[in-house]
Amino acid sequence: MTTRRHGALLAPLFLLALAACQRGGWSGDNPAAAAPVDTARVHAAEVGGWGYRREVSADLDGDGKLERLVIAADVAMGPTGPLWGNANRWAVYVEPANGERTLLYGALVPNGFTEAAVLSPDKDGRRKVLVQERTTDKVRTMEVEYDRGKARLDSASDYQVGEWLPGAAAMR
């Protein structure tokens, strides 16, 4: 078969895949766009009771109503703060006013931590959530979208680290 014939056969498949990605692509439609949640280790029902928790309110879906964005870690709290282990489960989730929790991220992070940030709004008032997972040998960054109880991975990057230079950041 010639290269031209291969291209002629593959072109319709490429167009079908492209159309599927452009249909809205929420996690139920496209497994590759599913929110980065390790469902074997992290469950929405349990993250609300984890020891470490920080939150901020922001309108994530552009509907004019504030949602609560929470980052939490499954860690025991001591008299001076968290008692970090060699690996902790982390979650980033949204709680709208109705209280229905939506996980945007969930993972077991060995020898590291997770951070989250609300990004600036787009032209429609929607805000993505930036999640950064950092361990001794990698950095993983993800942009996750939230829309009325659904989460979708918008982009992700993994970086393998050879050696870290010490900085001023610390887990609090």
C-alpha positions, 0 to 999 in steps of 0.5 A: 500500500502506498503512503497516499493510500494510508493517508486516505484511510487515516484521514476519516479516522482523524476527523472522527477523533477530532470531532469527538474531542470538540463536542464539549468533551466533559469527562463522561464523553472522553476518558482522556479528559477525565479529571485526574482522580485516583478513584482506587485511593481517593473518594469524594465522600471521605475527603471532607474529613481529612486533617489538612484543609485550605479553601477559597471561594470563587466563581469557577463556572461563570454562573455568578455564584461562588463555589468553594474550592478546597485542597485537603490532605489525609494527614493527622494533625499534631499540636504544631500542625500536620504530621506529614508521612512518607506519602499522603493522599491529596484532593482538590475539590469543589463544593457549590452552595448545594454541598454536592462535592466534585473531585477535580484531583485526587492522588497518593503523593509519595514524598511530596505535596500538592498545591492548587490555584484559581486562575484568572477568568476567561472572557466568559467568566470561567476560571480553571483550577491549576493543580501542581503535584510535586515529589522528589523526582517529578512535577506534574501540572494540570489545568482542570475545568469545573462546570456545574458538578462536572470536572474535566482535565484541560491540560497536563504536563509531567516533568522528570526532575534530576535534582532540585535546588532548595527554595523558600517554599514550605508546606504549611 
